[in-house]
Amino acid sequence: MDSHEKPPILVVEDNTSLRRLLVRMLDGGGFAPDSAGNAADGLALVRQHHGAFDLAIIDMMMPEVSGLDLATDLGREYPSLKILYISGYVDSLAADALSRRSPDDVLLKPFTSQALLERVRLLLQTTRRGPGQASPTGVSETRSGTLG
C-alpha cells in the first residue's frame, strides 16, 4: 500500500454488495480501500499490512464478532488507527452510546457517498479524541441519503 498517494482505508462489512459499494465510493473519493467480509478477516488484513491503514470503517452489527469487538482488538494492537462505525440500527444501545460519546465516529445508514467521504476526511484530519470530549465540528450522525 502506498499511503503517500492515497490514504489506505479498510472496510469491514458483512454485506457483500454494500461492501463493494463502499469500496467504489472510497476509491472514487481518492482513497485506497481494502475490504473484508468479517471481523477475523479484517483483523488479519490489518496485521498483514502491519497496521498501515489510516482508518477502518466497521459495520457495528456483524455475525460472530461485532464491529465494537473488532475495534477493541484493533485499538489494542494499533492505537493510532482511526475507526468509523457504520450502522443501520438507529435504536441500537451501542450505536446510541457511541454516537453520544464521539458523534464523528458513527455514520448511520442510509447515507450518501458525499456524507461518507466528508466523514472520512474529517476523521483523517483530526486527532483521536478521548471519551467524553466534544467534537470540534459539532457534526452528528447523518440520516439522509441512499446507502444502506
Secondary structure, DSSP 8 states (H G I E B T S, - for coil): --TTTS-EEEEE-S-HHHHHHHHHHHHHTT-EEEEESSHHHHHHHHHHTTT--SEEEEES--SSS-HHHHHHHHHHH-TT-EEEEEES-TT-HHHHHHHHH-GGGEEESSB-HHHHHHHHHHHHHS----TT---SS-------SSB-
